[in-house]
């Protein structure tokens, strides 16, 4: 059972959305129907994203999978989607798991650590160079 939310007219036709799941972050997943097409989506609070865009290009199934319904969503961002293998027209259920993305604070700490390491290395090289010059006659 889902929600049916009619939408405004778009170009010559209309499209509708069915929302099937919402998580604690306020993300919503479901299916959008337009003309002769059905696409799985994720609403992130500001925009509606096509779930097919989340399949990584490195995934061997990426060229062959077409997701048409986002059925379930958990608080970790994992989405259960329904779709087909376009080679065989077989219906499958897929699990989309988000890849970990470092937080900006983590990247900033890493950058500061690398900058500190570089500064320490430069100082050591400079002090060794001074020591070598002072011992030479």
Backbone as CSV, one residue per row, in Angstrom:
resi,resn,N_x,N_y,N_z,CA_x,CA_y,CA_z,C_x,C_y,C_z
1,UNK,0.850,-1.167,0.000,0.000,0.000,0.000,0.897,1.232,0.000
2,UNK,0.595,2.189,-0.822,1.389,3.408,-0.888,0.507,4.630,-0.975
3,UNK,1.152,5.748,-1.116,0.448,7.017,-1.268,0.381,7.346,-2.738
4,UNK,-0.715,7.913,-3.138,-0.855,8.375,-4.519,-0.902,9.903,-4.487
5,UNK,0.074,10.519,-5.135,0.156,11.980,-5.121,0.094,12.476,-6.554
6,UNK,-1.050,12.974,-7.016,-1.092,13.492,-8.382,-0.251,14.753,-8.492
7,UNK,0.303,14.954,-9.658,1.183,16.086,-9.866,0.646,16.975,-10.970
8,UNK,1.293,18.106,-11.148,0.880,19.036,-12.200,1.129,18.457,-13.581
9,UNK,0.480,19.039,-14.551,0.668,18.650,-15.933,2.107,18.925,-16.352
10,UNK,2.675,18.050,-17.093,4.040,18.244,-17.559,4.058,18.013,-19.054
11,UNK,4.452,18.999,-19.806,4.442,18.970,-21.273,3.031,18.582,-21.737
12,UNK,2.926,17.589,-22.601,1.612,17.223,-23.128,0.898,16.223,-22.225
13,UNK,1.634,15.548,-21.347,1.005,14.507,-20.538,1.024,14.835,-19.058
14,UNK,0.576,13.888,-18.263,0.583,14.043,-16.813,1.461,12.954,-16.229
15,UNK,1.929,13.202,-15.027,2.640,12.131,-14.346,2.177,12.082,-12.902
16,UNK,2.312,10.921,-12.312,1.915,10.718,-10.928,3.056,10.027,-10.200
17,UNK,2.979,10.069,-8.888,3.992,9.429,-8.060,3.291,8.574,-7.021
18,UNK,3.872,7.427,-6.738,3.431,6.576,-5.640,4.589,6.491,-4.661
19,UNK,4.339,6.819,-3.415,5.371,6.780,-2.373,5.161,5.521,-1.550
20,UNK,6.213,4.715,-1.399,6.082,3.428,-0.713,6.785,3.381,0.630
21,UNK,7.791,4.214,0.857,8.523,4.128,2.128,9.139,5.473,2.470
22,UNK,9.251,5.720,3.778,9.911,6.925,4.282,10.777,6.505,5.462
23,UNK,11.940,7.135,5.627,12.802,6.789,6.763,12.867,7.948,7.755
24,UNK,13.632,7.772,8.820,13.740,8.789,9.876,14.392,10.079,9.380
25,UNK,15.143,10.007,8.281,15.785,11.198,7.718,14.825,12.007,6.847
26,UNK,13.617,11.484,6.651,12.635,12.176,5.820,12.782,11.856,4.339
27,UNK,13.644,10.908,3.993,13.770,10.489,2.599,12.587,9.602,2.242
28,UNK,12.156,9.701,0.996,10.998,8.943,0.527,11.403,8.212,-0.743
29,UNK,10.930,6.986,-0.899,11.164,6.257,-2.139,9.841,5.745,-2.685
30,UNK,9.807,5.543,-3.998,8.587,5.084,-4.631,8.758,4.962,-6.129
31,UNK,7.674,5.252,-6.857,7.686,5.142,-8.313,7.023,6.372,-8.912
32,UNK,7.583,6.857,-10.000,7.012,7.979,-10.745,6.591,7.459,-12.117
33,UNK,5.390,7.778,-12.500,4.844,7.326,-13.772,4.661,8.538,-14.679
34,UNK,5.199,8.461,-15.891,5.049,9.545,-16.856,4.859,8.944,-18.245
35,UNK,3.789,9.347,-18.888,3.507,8.858,-20.234,3.601,7.336,-20.271
36,UNK,4.639,6.798,-20.913,4.788,5.347,-21.041,5.976,4.831,-20.244
37,UNK,6.354,5.538,-19.196,7.553,5.210,-18.453,7.265,5.147,-16.959
38,UNK,7.968,4.274,-16.264,7.873,4.168,-14.816,9.299,4.130,-14.285
39,UNK,9.620,4.989,-13.312,10.973,5.082,-12.776,10.937,5.086,-11.255
40,UNK,11.902,4.395,-10.650,12.060,4.406,-9.201,12.714,5.721,-8.800
41,UNK,12.295,6.285,-7.653,12.858,7.568,-7.249,13.189,7.592,-5.766
42,UNK,14.017,8.562,-5.405,14.310,8.895,-4.017,14.088,10.392,-3.876
43,UNK,13.246,10.772,-2.933,13.041,12.184,-2.591,13.914,12.456,-1.380
44,UNK,14.857,13.391,-1.502,15.799,13.644,-0.404,15.439,14.872,0.421
45,UNK,14.258,15.413,0.205,13.822,16.586,0.948,13.858,17.849,0.121
46,UNK,14.646,17.833,-0.953,14.723,19.006,-1.825,14.503,18.662,-3.295
47,UNK,14.822,17.435,-3.691,14.640,17.078,-5.095,14.362,15.588,-5.240
48,UNK,13.765,15.239,-6.372,13.457,13.853,-6.677,14.565,13.312,-7.579
49,UNK,15.199,12.215,-7.150,16.331,11.636,-7.867,15.955,10.272,-8.423
50,UNK,16.376,9.982,-9.642,16.136,8.692,-10.279,17.067,7.652,-9.647
51,UNK,16.514,6.578,-9.101,17.339,5.548,-8.463,18.294,4.875,-9.440
52,UNK,17.960,4.864,-10.717,18.850,4.262,-11.706,20.194,4.989,-11.762
53,UNK,20.207,6.253,-11.392,21.454,7.026,-11.395,22.379,6.604,-10.254
54,UNK,21.854,5.880,-9.252,22.665,5.450,-8.120,23.420,4.146,-8.378
55,UNK,23.105,3.452,-9.452,23.821,2.217,-9.771,25.189,2.619,-10.319
56,UNK,26.240,2.174,-9.665,27.599,2.571,-10.015,27.975,2.082,-11.415
57,UNK,28.655,2.924,-12.209,29.097,2.495,-13.542,30.010,1.270,-13.497
58,UNK,30.713,1.063,-12.393,31.605,-0.092,-12.268,30.840,-1.393,-12.000
59,UNK,29.567,-1.298,-11.645,28.759,-2.490,-11.381,28.488,-3.195,-12.713
60,UNK,28.808,-4.499,-12.811,28.608,-5.190,-14.090,27.154,-5.238,-14.554
61,UNK,26.193,-5.093,-13.637,24.784,-5.108,-14.030,24.272,-3.744,-14.469
62,UNK,25.029,-2.690,-14.234,24.552,-1.322,-14.473,23.936,-1.114,-15.853
63,UNK,24.539,-1.595,-16.936,23.915,-1.337,-18.246,22.621,-2.113,-18.478
64,UNK,22.363,-3.127,-17.647,21.260,-4.034,-17.923,20.083,-3.929,-16.964
65,UNK,20.226,-3.159,-15.892,19.171,-3.062,-14.880,18.377,-1.781,-15.074
66,UNK,17.064,-1.906,-15.020,16.199,-0.733,-15.034,15.270,-0.829,-13.831
67,UNK,15.476,0.052,-12.865,14.646,0.066,-11.659,13.386,0.875,-11.922
68,UNK,12.247,0.330,-11.546,11.003,1.069,-11.768,10.218,1.348,-10.497
69,UNK,10.566,0.695,-9.366,9.886,0.989,-8.098,10.919,0.967,-6.974
70,UNK,10.906,1.998,-6.152,11.637,1.980,-4.892,10.656,1.501,-3.842
71,UNK,10.843,0.290,-3.319,9.830,-0.342,-2.487,10.031,-0.101,-0.988
72,UNK,11.282,-0.122,-0.524,11.550,0.018,0.911,12.839,0.820,1.107
73,UNK,12.955,1.435,2.298,14.072,2.333,2.594,14.331,2.278,4.090
74,UNK,15.605,2.143,4.478,15.896,2.141,5.913,16.686,3.393,6.295
75,UNK,16.983,3.531,7.587,17.653,4.736,8.077,19.132,4.799,7.696
76,UNK,19.701,3.694,7.198,21.085,3.716,6.715,21.151,4.113,5.245
77,UNK,19.997,4.352,4.627,19.964,4.774,3.227,19.879,3.630,2.239
78,UNK,19.792,2.388,2.721,19.644,1.255,1.816,18.230,1.251,1.250
79,UNK,18.130,0.949,-0.037,16.838,0.964,-0.721,16.617,-0.370,-1.410
80,UNK,15.434,-0.936,-1.234,15.037,-2.120,-1.983,14.263,-1.619,-3.192
81,UNK,14.752,-1.968,-4.366,14.114,-1.538,-5.602,13.691,-2.721,-6.440
82,UNK,12.619,-2.539,-7.167,12.153,-3.568,-8.091,12.502,-3.113,-9.496
83,UNK,12.930,-4.064,-10.307,13.295,-3.712,-11.663,13.406,-4.933,-12.554
84,UNK,13.899,-4.696,-13.749,14.053,-5.784,-14.713,15.473,-5.796,-15.252
85,UNK,15.867,-6.977,-15.686,17.097,-7.147,-16.452,16.669,-6.987,-17.906
86,UNK,17.098,-5.924,-18.556,16.610,-5.620,-19.904,17.057,-6.637,-20.943
87,UNK,18.074,-7.439,-20.616,18.524,-8.478,-21.564,17.516,-9.613,-21.636
88,UNK,16.931,-9.963,-20.495,16.063,-11.142,-20.423,14.612,-10.801,-20.104
89,UNK,14.349,-9.556,-19.710,13.033,-9.107,-19.244,12.614,-9.811,-17.963
90,UNK,13.577,-10.386,-17.226,13.282,-11.022,-15.947,13.134,-9.962,-14.870
91,UNK,12.147,-10.163,-14.012,11.865,-9.272,-12.898,12.745,-9.662,-11.708
92,UNK,13.371,-8.675,-11.064,14.225,-8.930,-9.910,13.996,-7.864,-8.846
93,UNK,14.421,-8.174,-7.636,14.456,-7.211,-6.547,15.925,-6.923,-6.284
94,UNK,16.286,-5.643,-6.171,17.674,-5.218,-6.004,17.821,-4.452,-4.698
95,UNK,18.983,-4.579,-4.092,19.312,-3.807,-2.896,20.357,-2.769,-3.278
96,UNK,20.013,-1.499,-3.104,20.961,-0.407,-3.346,21.535,0.002,-1.991
97,UNK,22.839,-0.086,-1.846,23.515,0.282,-0.612,24.409,1.468,-0.905
98,UNK,24.218,2.583,-0.205,25.058,3.758,-0.484,26.517,3.495,-0.131
99,UNK,27.413,4.034,-0.952,28.839,3.932,-0.676,29.200,4.943,0.397
100,UNK,30.094,4.583,1.312,30.477,5.545,2.354,31.208,6.744,1.751
101,UNK,30.800,7.910,2.160,31.432,9.157,1.714,32.031,9.812,2.945
102,UNK,33.336,10.127,2.906,33.930,10.768,4.078,33.262,12.100,4.382
103,UNK,33.072,12.362,5.665,32.491,13.636,6.075,33.506,14.754,5.850
104,UNK,33.045,15.976,5.616,33.975,17.079,5.391,34.966,17.265,6.540
105,UNK,34.538,17.057,7.788,35.438,17.190,8.931,36.570,16.180,8.871
106,UNK,36.244,14.957,8.442,37.259,13.918,8.314,38.279,14.293,7.253
107,UNK,37.789,14.803,6.127,38.704,15.222,5.058,39.576,16.394,5.505
108,UNK,39.010,17.314,6.274,39.792,18.454,6.770,40.896,17.978,7.709
109,UNK,40.571,17.039,8.607,41.592,16.498,9.510,42.685,15.773,8.736
110,UNK,42.310,15.028,7.720,43.294,14.344,6.891,44.205,15.355,6.209
111,UNK,43.616,16.423,5.671,44.409,17.477,5.016,45.374,18.149,5.977
112,UNK,44.909,18.455,7.193,45.787,19.070,8.191,46.921,18.124,8.580
113,UNK,46.604,16.849,8.712,47.632,15.861,9.045,48.692,15.767,7.969
114,UNK,48.259,15.756,6.709,49.222,15.700,5.601,50.062,16.973,5.522
115,UNK,49.437,18.123,5.766,50.190,19.393,5.762,51.213,19.411,6.894
116,UNK,50.835,18.919,8.075,51.770,18.850,9.201,52.917,17.904,8.917
117,UNK,52.644,16.795,8.287,53.681,15.830,7.924,54.658,16.447,6.931
118,UNK,54.151,17.178,5.981,55.015,17.826,4.986,55.901,18.883,5.653
119,UNK,55.321,19.669,6.550,56.081,20.696,7.257,57.185,20.071,8.102
120,UNK,56.864,18.978,8.796,57.864,18.287,9.616,58.995,17.748,8.746
121,UNK,58.658,17.183,7.608,59.666,16.648,6.691,60.560,17.770,6.172
122,UNK,59.987,18.906,5.818,60.787,20.042,5.322,61.761,20.536,6.388
123,UNK,61.286,20.602,7.637,62.156,21.063,8.724,63.314,20.097,8.944
124,UNK,63.039,18.802,8.878,64.110,17.809,9.059,65.145,17.922,7.951
125,UNK,64.667,18.060,6.728,65.588,18.197,5.594,66.415,19.472,5.746
126,UNK,65.787,20.569,6.152,66.500,21.834,6.324,67.528,21.734,7.446
127,UNK,67.182,21.086,8.563,68.132,20.974,9.683,69.289,20.057,9.313
128,UNK,69.050,19.008,8.551,70.132,18.136,8.092,71.054,18.883,7.140
129,UNK,70.461,19.683,6.284,71.251,20.459,5.333,72.148,21.443,6.068
130,UNK,71.629,22.125,7.088,72.424,23.061,7.900,73.549,22.346,8.620
131,UNK,73.235,21.154,9.165,74.239,20.388,9.898,75.355,19.955,8.970
132,UNK,75.037,19.576,7.742,76.055,19.153,6.784,76.922,20.341,6.381
133,UNK,76.325,21.512,6.185,77.088,22.697,5.782,78.006,23.177,6.911
134,UNK,77.590,23.054,8.163,78.396,23.544,9.285,79.562,22.614,9.578
135,UNK,79.484,21.319,9.213,80.585,20.396,9.484,81.608,20.379,8.371
136,UNK,81.290,20.950,7.242,82.252,20.970,6.122,83.197,22.148,6.307
137,UNK,84.560,21.917,6.024,85.540,23.009,6.202,85.446,24.074,5.159
